[in-house]
Amino acid sequence: MATFFRLTLILASGILILMQINSTASVTFLSMIICIGMFGSFIGTLAGGGGLITLPAMILLGIPIHYSIATNKFSSGIASFSSLLILLRTKEMKWEQIKFIIIASIVGGGIGALIASLIPEKWLNIVAIGLLLFAFILSIQGKKWYSDIQSVNKGHMDERSSKVMSFFIGIYDGGFGPGSSTFSILYFIKSNYTYVKATQMSRVLNFGSCLGAFIIFYQTGFLQWDYAIALATGSIIGTQLALKIVSKIPLQFAKWLLTTILILLVGQVTWQLF
């Protein structure tokens, strides 16, 4: 009941803000963006690849690519921030544990956004295919998905390696996006975290990289606030729903979902190349 009330309040708040913006978009159009945000964020929280849903969907709605990217970074960052606040409030995470991840991913996300604006899109796609294939190999070889270690969190991160990984995943997320949460989930699982904890940590990293990238994209002027608020509203709801049920998802299903998302991501990027 508390979750339902919170999600209803989030939706009502988003609608109230949209009413104050004096948007030229129709109610139907903005409702579609909210639904896109909900579905994309729900899938993205559980297995990564939310950008595979939100970016193409917004482009299909006729939103220009630059506005779509900036809007997606804003909404993803807001959704991850809402998750971070809840995790800190419930003491499932401590600020001392995650602050270095956030800082490294903010820097990485900003650099990634700068790189994306300077190099050809085709080069980005080639790099993305290599990274996604690497993530796919890691996922199918991840024996810890089936071991009892996943029932108890025994994760231990080396601070230096975590900073490096957060920085590079942040660069990828800021410059390309789809699959970044998948990479971070796999990394934290490889660090002996449970699937649930790895999912939570990926939200932390995603917040930092989206914030860094959004700062850069905002400076370019590619942001339409009605689209951004609508997508963010849906993304917050989708993320909260996913975090609510993630502990109830069988590990076998989680592995299948993660692998499927990776295959779709590789297929999408390859299709864009040719």
C-alpha positions in Angstrom: 0.0 0.0 0.0 2.9 2.4 0.9 4.5 1.7 -2.5 1.3 2.3 -4.4 0.8 5.6 -2.6 4.3 6.7 -3.3 4.1 5.8 -7.0 0.7 7.6 -7.3 2.2 10.7 -5.7 5.2 10.6 -8.1 2.8 10.4 -11.1 0.6 13.2 -9.7 3.6 15.4 -9.1 4.9 14.8 -12.7 1.5 15.7 -14.1 1.3 18.8 -12.0 4.7 20.0 -13.1 3.8 19.4 -16.8 0.7 21.5 -16.3 2.8 24.4 -15.1 5.2 24.1 -18.1 2.6 25.1 -20.6 3.6 22.4 -23.1 2.7 22.5 -26.7 2.6 18.7 -26.9 -0.7 16.9 -26.6 -1.8 15.0 -23.4 -1.7 11.7 -25.5 1.9 12.4 -26.7 3.2 13.1 -23.2 1.3 10.1 -21.8 3.1 7.9 -24.4 6.5 9.4 -23.2 5.6 8.6 -19.6 4.8 5.0 -20.6 8.0 4.7 -22.5 9.9 5.9 -19.5 8.2 3.4 -17.2 8.8 0.4 -19.4 12.4 1.3 -20.4 13.4 2.1 -16.8 11.8 -1.1 -15.5 13.7 -3.3 -17.9 16.9 -1.2 -17.6 16.9 -1.5 -13.8 16.6 -5.3 -13.8 19.1 -6.1 -16.6 20.3 -2.9 -18.3 19.6 -1.9 -21.8 16.8 0.6 -20.9 18.2 2.9 -23.6 17.4 0.2 -26.2 13.8 1.0 -25.5 13.6 4.7 -24.7 15.9 6.2 -27.3 14.4 4.4 -30.4 10.9 4.9 -29.1 11.4 8.7 -28.7 12.9 8.9 -32.1 10.0 7.0 -33.6 7.7 9.6 -31.9 9.5 12.2 -34.0 11.7 13.7 -31.3 15.1 14.7 -32.8 18.1 12.5 -31.8 19.9 15.2 -29.9 16.8 16.1 -27.8 16.2 12.3 -27.3 19.7 11.8 -25.9 19.6 14.8 -23.6 16.1 13.8 -22.4 17.1 10.2 -21.8 20.1 11.3 -19.7 18.0 13.6 -17.6 15.3 11.0 -16.9 17.7 8.2 -16.2 19.7 10.4 -13.8 16.5 11.5 -11.9 15.2 7.9 -11.7 18.6 6.6 -10.4 18.7 9.5 -7.9 15.3 8.6 -6.5 16.5 5.1 -6.0 19.7 6.3 -4.4 17.8 8.4 -1.9 15.6 5.4 -0.9 18.6 3.1 -0.6 20.4 5.6 1.7 17.2 6.2 3.7 16.6 2.5 4.3 20.4 2.1 5.1 20.8 -0.5 2.5 23.8 1.6 1.4 26.2 4.0 3.1 27.5 7.2 1.6 31.1 6.3 2.4 30.7 3.1 0.4 29.4 4.8 -2.8 30.8 8.3 -2.9 33.9 7.4 -4.9 31.8 5.5 -7.5 29.6 8.5 -8.0 32.5 11.0 -8.4 34.3 8.7 -10.9 31.2 8.1 -12.9 30.3 11.8 -13.0 33.7 12.6 -14.5 33.5 9.6 -16.9 30.0 10.6 -18.0 31.0 14.1 -18.8 34.1 13.0 -20.8 31.9 10.5 -22.7 29.5 13.2 -23.7 32.3 15.3 -25.0 33.8 12.4 -26.9 30.4 11.6 -28.5 30.2 15.2 -29.8 33.6 15.0 -31.4 33.9 11.6 -33.1 31.7 10.0 -35.9 28.7 7.9 -34.8 30.0 4.9 -36.8 33.1 4.7 -34.7 31.0 4.8 -31.5 29.0 1.9 -32.8 32.0 -0.2 -33.6 33.4 0.3 -30.1 29.9 -0.5 -28.6 29.7 -3.8 -30.5 33.1 -4.9 -29.0 32.1 -3.9 -25.5 28.6 -5.6 -25.8 30.1 -8.9 -27.1 32.6 -8.8 -24.2 29.7 -8.4 -21.7 27.8 -11.2 -23.4 30.8 -13.6 -22.9 31.0 -12.6 -19.3 27.3 -13.2 -18.7 27.3 -16.7 -20.2 30.4 -17.7 -18.3 29.2 -16.3 -15.0 28.9 -19.4 -12.8 28.1 -17.3 -9.8 24.6 -16.9 -11.2 23.9 -20.5 -10.2 25.9 -20.7 -7.0 24.7 -20.3 -3.4 26.9 -17.3 -3.0 24.3 -15.2 -4.6 21.9 -15.7 -1.6 24.3 -13.9 0.7 26.1 -10.7 -0.1 29.8 -11.2 0.2 30.8 -8.5 -2.1 34.1 -6.7 -1.6 35.3 -4.0 -4.0 38.8 -2.8 -4.4 38.4 1.0 -4.2 41.0 1.6 -6.9 39.6 -0.9 -9.4 36.0 0.3 -8.7 37.0 3.9 -9.5 38.6 2.8 -12.7 35.6 0.7 -13.8 33.1 3.4 -12.7 35.1 5.9 -14.8 35.1 3.9 -17.9 31.5 2.7 -17.7 30.6 6.3 -17.1 32.4 7.3 -20.4 30.5 4.6 -22.2 27.2 5.7 -20.7 27.8 9.4 -21.4 28.9 8.8 -25.0 26.7 5.9 -26.0 24.4 4.6 -23.3 22.6 1.3 -24.0 24.1 -1.5 -22.0 25.9 0.6 -19.4 23.8 -0.8 -16.6 24.4 -4.3 -17.9 28.1 -3.8 -17.7 27.9 -2.5 -14.2 25.6 -5.3 -13.0 28.1 -7.8 -14.4 31.0 -6.1 -12.8 29.4 -6.1 -9.4 28.4 -9.7 -9.7 32.0 -10.6 -10.6 32.9 -8.8 -7.4 30.8 -11.4 -5.5 27.8 -9.2 -5.0 24.3 -10.7 -5.1 22.2 -9.9 -8.1 20.0 -7.7 -5.9 23.0 -5.7 -4.6 24.6 -5.5 -8.0 21.4 -4.0 -9.4 21.3 -1.4 -6.6 25.0 -0.5 -7.2 24.3 -0.1 -10.9 21.7 2.6 -10.1 24.4 4.5 -8.1 26.8 4.4 -11.0 24.1 5.3 -13.5 23.2 8.4 -11.5 26.8 9.7 -11.6 27.3 9.0 -15.4 23.9 10.5 -16.3 24.6 13.6 -14.2 28.0 14.2 -15.9 26.6 13.6 -19.4 23.5 15.8 -18.8 25.7 18.7 -17.7 27.5 18.6 -21.0 24.4 18.0 -23.1 22.5 20.8 -21.3 25.1 23.3 -22.4 24.3 22.5 -26.0 20.7 23.6 -25.5 19.3 20.2 -26.6 16.6 19.9 -23.9 12.9 20.3 -24.0 11.5 20.3 -20.5 8.1 18.9 -21.2 9.6 15.8 -22.8 12.2 15.5 -20.0 9.7 15.8 -17.1 7.3 13.2 -18.8 10.1 10.7 -19.4 11.6 11.3 -15.9 8.2 10.7 -14.3 7.8 7.4 -16.0 11.4 6.4 -15.4 11.1 7.0 -11.6 8.0 4.8 -11.4 9.6 2.1 -13.5 12.7 2.0 -11.4 10.8 1.9 -8.1 8.7 -1.0 -9.4 11.8 -2.9 -10.5 13.6 -2.4 -7.2 10.5 -3.6 -5.4 10.3 -6.9 -7.2 14.0 -7.5 -7.9 14.5 -9.7 -4.8 11.7 -12.0 -5.9 13.1 -12.7 -9.4 14.6 -16.2 -9.8 18.3 -16.0 -10.7 17.8 -18.2 -13.7 15.3 -15.7 -15.1 17.6 -12.8 -14.3 20.4 -14.5 -16.2 18.1 -15.1 -19.2 16.9 -11.5 -19.1 20.4 -10.1 -19.0 21.6 -12.3 -21.8 18.6 -11.5 -24.0 19.1 -7.8 -23.5 22.8 -8.1 -24.5 21.8 -10.0 -27.7 19.3 -7.3 -28.6 21.8 -4.6 -27.9 24.4 -6.2 -30.2 21.8 -6.7 -32.9 20.6 -3.1 -32.7 24.1 -1.6 -32.9 25.1 -3.9 -35.7 22.0 -2.9 -37.6 22.9 0.7 -37.2 26.3 0.1 -38.7 25.0 -1.5 -41.9 
